[in-house]
Amino acid sequence: MNILRRTLVLIGLTPALMIGGTIPASAGFSSSEPVGTTTVATGTVAPPSRVEVKNVTCTTTVDPSTGAVTSTVNAMVEWQRSLTTRGVTGYRVTAHLSNGTTTVMAQTDAGTFEVYGSSPQANLAYSPRFSVTTLTSYGWTAESAKSAVLSC
């Protein structure tokens, strides 16, 4: 009798399990949590300020043996350091000419705020102006406003 009862129970449970396995489960949740506020800070790199060209001297020399005339312009480009403190590695001084070309004149470390250089006086015909760019270790840069036109 035991075997017969077990067989009947098994036969009865098998369809119940098959049908019950196809019915989707349902559960209701009614818990809610407030969403926290998220702020995203944007980083900026401050450009150098007050770019000035100082101590401009124009000289012309004549080589007595060849008669060759050489005219040069000497000047100092000076600026106020960037207000950015994190990651500043240096500065790049760029000359901007009126014909649309630019030339990197110097690249300095973070502690330098002036450069001195010379170039042929003929470059004055291109109305050079200078800008200084802040360089950082993470690749961001910021360029200053251009200086007044260099003149003798």
Secondary structure per residue as TSV (DSSP state, phi and psi in degrees):
chain	resnum	aa	ss	phi	psi
A	1	M	-	360.0	-32.4
A	2	N	H	-61.5	-42.5
A	3	I	H	-68.0	-39.7
A	4	L	H	-64.9	-42.6
A	5	R	H	-64.4	-43.0
A	6	R	H	-62.4	-41.0
A	7	T	H	-65.3	-43.4
A	8	L	H	-65.1	-40.4
A	9	V	H	-63.9	-42.5
A	10	L	H	-64.4	-41.7
A	11	I	H	-65.8	-36.3
A	12	G	H	-73.7	-36.2
A	13	L	H	-78.3	-28.8
A	14	T	H	-60.3	-51.5
A	15	P	H	-64.8	-34.8
A	16	A	H	-63.2	-40.6
A	17	L	H	-68.9	-37.7
A	18	M	H	-68.4	-43.8
A	19	I	H	-71.5	-41.1
A	20	G	H	-65.4	-28.0
A	21	G	H	-74.3	-18.2
A	22	T	H	-92.9	-13.4
A	23	I	S	-80.0	126.4
A	24	P	-	-68.9	147.5
A	25	A	-	-77.7	151.7
A	26	S	-	-134.0	137.7
A	27	A	-	-148.5	145.0
A	28	G	-	-115.2	133.2
A	29	F	-	-121.7	133.6
A	30	S	-	-130.2	36.9
A	31	S	-	-97.4	137.4
A	32	S	-	-133.1	145.8
A	33	E	-	-124.9	138.2
A	34	P	-	-69.7	143.6
A	35	V	-	-81.7	129.0
A	36	G	-	-73.1	158.7
A	37	T	-	-85.1	138.5
A	38	T	-	-116.3	130.7
A	39	T	-	-116.8	138.9
A	40	V	-	-118.1	117.3
A	41	A	-	-86.3	134.9
A	42	T	-	-98.9	134.6
A	43	G	-	-86.7	147.2
A	44	T	-	-136.5	155.0
A	45	V	-	-117.0	126.1
A	46	A	-	-83.3	135.5
A	47	P	-	-76.6	160.6
A	48	P	-	-63.2	159.8
A	49	S	E	-126.0	169.1
A	50	R	E	52.4	53.4
A	51	V	E	-73.3	122.8
A	52	E	E	-132.1	147.4
A	53	V	E	-105.2	123.4
A	54	K	E	-128.4	167.6
A	55	N	E	51.0	47.4
A	56	V	E	-80.2	126.3
A	57	T	E	-131.2	137.0
A	58	C	E	-116.7	126.9
A	59	T	E	-129.0	148.0
A	60	T	E	-126.4	128.2
A	61	T	E	-124.6	149.1
A	62	V	E	-119.6	127.4
A	63	D	-	-77.6	115.7
A	64	P	T	-62.8	-29.5
A	65	S	T	-80.2	-32.2
A	66	T	T	-111.4	-19.0
A	67	G	-	78.3	7.1
A	68	A	-	-70.9	133.7
A	69	V	E	-101.0	130.5
A	70	T	E	-123.9	124.5
A	71	S	E	-114.8	128.8
A	72	T	E	-130.2	154.6
A	73	V	E	-117.8	129.9
A	74	N	E	-116.2	135.9
A	75	A	E	-155.3	160.4
A	76	M	E	-117.6	130.2
A	77	V	E	-103.2	125.9
A	78	E	E	-127.9	148.6
A	79	W	E	-150.0	163.4
A	80	Q	E	-89.6	134.3
A	81	R	-	-58.3	158.5
A	82	S	-	-64.3	146.6
A	83	L	S	-78.3	-11.1
A	84	T	-	-72.1	134.0
A	85	T	-	-108.7	-29.5
A	86	R	T	-78.9	118.4
A	87	G	T	77.7	7.0
A	88	V	E	-69.8	124.0
A	89	T	E	-108.0	-17.1
A	90	G	E	168.4	-167.4
A	91	Y	E	-137.1	149.2
A	92	R	E	-119.9	126.3
A	93	V	E	-99.3	124.6
A	94	T	E	-122.2	135.4
A	95	A	E	-94.6	133.0
A	96	H	E	-113.8	120.3
A	97	L	-	-100.6	156.0
A	98	S	T	-66.2	-17.3
A	99	N	T	-83.9	5.3
A	100	G	S	94.4	-5.3
A	101	T	-	-87.7	156.3
A	102	T	E	-129.1	151.3
A	103	T	E	-138.6	131.0
A	104	V	E	-75.4	120.0
A	105	M	E	-89.2	-35.3
A	106	A	E	-163.3	156.4
A	107	Q	E	-133.5	128.6
A	108	T	E	-119.3	175.4
A	109	D	E	-86.1	178.4
A	110	A	T	-68.5	-22.4
A	111	G	T	-88.3	-7.0
A	112	T	-	-95.8	135.2
A	113	F	-	-131.4	20.5
A	114	E	E	-158.8	149.3
A	115	V	E	-135.6	149.5
A	116	Y	E	-120.3	135.1
A	117	G	E	-154.1	172.6
A	118	S	E	-138.4	156.2
A	119	S	E	-153.5	164.8
A	120	P	E	-60.6	140.9
A	121	Q	G	-63.3	-21.9
A	122	A	G	-60.3	-24.7
A	123	N	G	-66.5	-16.9
A	124	L	G	-64.2	-24.4
A	125	A	G	-63.8	-20.0
A	126	Y	G	-96.1	14.1
A	127	S	-	45.6	62.4
A	128	P	-	-65.7	139.8
A	129	R	E	-128.7	157.0
A	130	F	E	-123.4	146.4
A	131	S	E	-131.1	158.9
A	132	V	E	-126.0	133.0
A	133	T	E	-112.5	130.4
A	134	T	E	-75.7	131.6
A	135	L	E	-111.5	141.0
A	136	T	E	-126.2	161.8
A	137	S	T	-70.2	-20.1
A	138	Y	T	-100.9	10.8
A	139	G	S	90.5	-4.1
A	140	W	-	-82.5	148.5
A	141	T	E	-136.8	163.0
A	142	A	E	-149.8	127.2
A	143	E	E	-100.1	139.9
A	144	S	-	-76.6	173.1
A	145	A	-	-69.2	156.7
A	146	K	-	-78.6	150.2
A	147	S	-	-74.5	174.6
A	148	A	-	-66.3	161.1
A	149	V	-	-66.0	135.0
A	150	L	-	-71.4	132.3
A	151	S	-	-149.8	157.7
A	152	C	-	-90.9	360.0
